[in-house]
Amino acid sequence: MLAKIVWTIGFLVGTTTHALDLIQYGWLPYEFRPLAWNIYWTSLTFLDPLAAGLIWVRKSWAIALGTLIMATNIAVNSYTLLIGYEEFFFPLLAQSAFAAFVFLTAWRHWRIQTSVQSAK
């Protein structure tokens, strides 16, 4: 239960961040990066709450989506930091900690699923 709460809070923090950017700067607000980045970050406004909600009703789907979101988010934000956007440093640290939690949750979930299926 605690893992689901942490998962939900983490993805809702992401939702809030991207929603506030949309409210403050309008549609596709990340003009400082290429269009593909802009579309990706904007899409997280919708994908993050989907992952947060799915963890309560479709755990396997949530795990798959959450893992994909965090892997791509860390990759995109790491690259953005490496090319000179230092303001991404502290948010990337927080995202990396949450990503580690998501990956651990995914690993644990799939390990349990595999052992249950092997027992059948």
C-alpha positions as CSV (number, residue, x, y, z in Angstrom):
1,M,0.0,0.0,0.0
2,L,2.8,2.4,0.9
3,A,4.5,1.7,-2.5
4,K,1.2,2.6,-4.3
5,I,1.0,5.9,-2.4
6,V,4.6,6.8,-3.1
7,W,4.1,5.9,-6.8
8,T,0.9,8.0,-6.9
9,I,2.5,11.1,-5.3
10,G,5.6,10.9,-7.5
11,F,3.6,10.8,-10.7
12,L,1.2,13.5,-9.5
13,V,4.2,15.8,-8.8
14,G,5.2,15.3,-12.4
15,T,1.6,16.0,-13.5
16,T,1.5,19.2,-11.5
17,T,4.9,20.4,-12.8
18,H,3.8,20.0,-16.5
19,A,0.3,21.3,-15.9
20,L,1.7,24.5,-14.3
21,D,4.0,24.9,-17.3
22,L,1.0,24.6,-19.6
23,I,-1.0,27.1,-17.6
24,Q,1.8,29.6,-17.3
25,Y,3.3,29.3,-20.8
26,G,0.6,27.8,-23.0
27,W,0.5,24.7,-25.3
28,L,3.9,23.2,-26.0
29,P,5.6,25.5,-23.6
30,Y,9.2,24.1,-23.8
31,E,10.3,26.2,-26.7
32,F,14.0,26.1,-25.6
33,R,14.2,22.5,-26.9
34,P,13.3,20.8,-30.2
35,L,9.7,20.1,-31.0
36,A,10.1,16.4,-30.2
37,W,11.2,17.3,-26.6
38,N,8.4,19.8,-26.4
39,I,5.8,17.2,-27.4
40,Y,7.3,14.6,-25.0
41,W,7.3,16.8,-22.0
42,T,3.8,18.1,-22.8
43,S,2.5,14.5,-23.1
44,L,3.7,13.8,-19.6
45,T,0.8,16.1,-18.4
46,F,-1.5,13.3,-19.5
47,L,0.7,10.2,-19.1
48,D,1.9,10.9,-15.5
49,P,-1.7,11.0,-14.0
50,L,-2.5,7.9,-16.1
51,A,0.4,6.0,-14.4
52,A,-0.7,7.4,-11.0
53,G,-4.3,6.1,-11.5
54,L,-3.5,2.8,-13.1
55,I,-1.4,1.7,-10.1
56,W,-4.7,1.3,-8.2
57,V,-6.7,-0.5,-10.9
58,R,-4.3,-2.1,-13.4
59,K,-1.0,-2.7,-11.6
60,S,0.8,-4.4,-14.5
61,W,-0.2,-1.7,-17.0
62,A,0.9,1.0,-14.5
63,I,4.3,-0.7,-14.0
64,A,4.9,-0.9,-17.7
65,L,3.8,2.7,-18.3
66,G,5.6,4.1,-15.3
67,T,8.9,2.3,-16.2
68,L,8.7,3.6,-19.7
69,I,7.9,7.2,-18.5
70,M,10.8,7.2,-16.0
71,A,13.4,5.6,-18.3
72,T,12.6,8.1,-21.1
73,N,12.3,11.1,-18.8
74,I,15.7,10.4,-17.2
75,A,17.3,10.0,-20.6
76,V,15.8,13.2,-22.0
77,N,16.5,15.2,-18.9
78,S,20.0,13.9,-18.6
79,Y,20.8,14.8,-22.2
80,T,19.3,18.3,-21.6
81,L,21.5,18.7,-18.6
82,L,24.6,17.6,-20.5
83,I,24.1,20.1,-23.3
84,G,24.1,23.0,-20.8
85,Y,20.8,23.4,-19.0
86,E,22.2,23.4,-15.5
87,E,18.7,24.1,-14.0
88,F,17.9,20.5,-14.7
89,F,20.4,19.3,-12.1
90,F,18.3,19.2,-8.9
91,P,15.1,18.1,-10.6
92,L,17.0,15.3,-12.3
93,L,18.3,14.2,-8.9
94,A,14.8,14.0,-7.6
95,Q,13.6,12.2,-10.7
96,S,16.4,9.8,-10.5
97,A,15.5,8.8,-7.0
98,F,11.9,8.3,-8.0
99,A,13.0,6.4,-11.1
100,A,15.0,4.1,-8.9
101,F,11.8,3.5,-6.8
102,V,9.8,2.8,-10.0
103,F,12.4,0.4,-11.4
104,L,12.6,-1.4,-8.0
105,T,8.8,-1.6,-7.9
106,A,8.7,-3.0,-11.5
107,W,11.5,-5.5,-10.8
108,R,9.7,-6.7,-7.6
109,H,6.3,-6.9,-9.4
110,W,7.6,-8.9,-12.4
111,R,9.7,-11.2,-10.1
112,I,6.5,-12.0,-8.1
113,Q,4.5,-12.5,-11.2
114,T,7.1,-14.9,-12.6
115,S,7.2,-16.9,-9.4
116,V,3.4,-17.2,-9.3
117,Q,3.2,-18.3,-12.9
118,S,6.0,-20.8,-12.3
119,A,4.1,-22.3,-9.4
120,K,1.1,-23.0,-11.6
